[in-house]
Amino acid sequence: MLRCKPVYKEPEQNEEAILFAFPVTKNLSTCMEVECLKIQTTLIFSHFPFSLSEIHEHNFSPSGKLPCLLVDGKVYAGRDIIIQAAQRGLDIDSFLSPTQKSSMNAFKSQVESKIGFCLDLELWYDSHFNSITLLQRGISYPWPLNLIIPRLERNQKIKEMMASRPIYGQAQICLDGLSLLLGDQQPTTLDAVVFAYIHIILSLLSKSSTDSKLRKFVLQHDNLVQYSRRLWQNWYARVDSVASSLQS
């Protein structure tokens, strides 16, 4: 009997982990999708060894949403990615007390629900959709899918937003609180979440043809602007510099 080698080969257990995420946005320094940037930043803060693979297909992830992590032959998504880092002794929140963790999780929830809602509102519902989101989401698809798929995503986003309608004032209060809380301390998962939002608000919304109310709120807090720039310089620009030197 003729035997053929299997097409698929199980990954070796000691292979480097691979994070699958949306590509870096053209002319900007990082991926501009919040979930991908949050997870990537958390892994970088954790000194978790991984390589980045840029894709667009959500179906690759077991949760149906990017990002996802391939490690030890298994694919993880969402919170399970952070759990994998923690199980390897790379929990960046381990130095916090139970009370501090509780406070941190409360702030993270506020950032996600207040600032996250307003960012989605501007990117998917307001006029920024045509000048930013449509172009960003559609760049990887051929015509006419580059026009159809982002609009399908928009419809889903709007349905989700209709279920919860925080106002800009609540996002402003959240930013006020963050400006008093954040500093130069050892980074935590809260820093990863805040950096993802602030960095995208400052970078991506600056490309819009119309003014961003949310971006104006962030710019009112110079310490938040410097905080975002400092984290990018210390953790992303440094990584990019090392990668460039290795390739040269």
ABEGO torsion letter per residue (X at the ends): XBBBBBABBBBBAABBBBBBBBBBBBGBABBABAAAAAAAAAAAAAGBBBBBBBBABAAABAAGBOBBBBBGGBBBBEAAAAAAAAAAGABAAAABBAAAAAAAAAAAAAAAAAAAAAAAAAAAABAAAAAAAAAAAAAABBOAAAAAAAAAAAAAAAAAAAABBBBAAAAAAAAAAAAAABBABBBBAAAAAAAAAAAAAAAAAAABABBBAAAAAAAABAAAAAAAAAAAAAAAAAAAAAAAAAAX
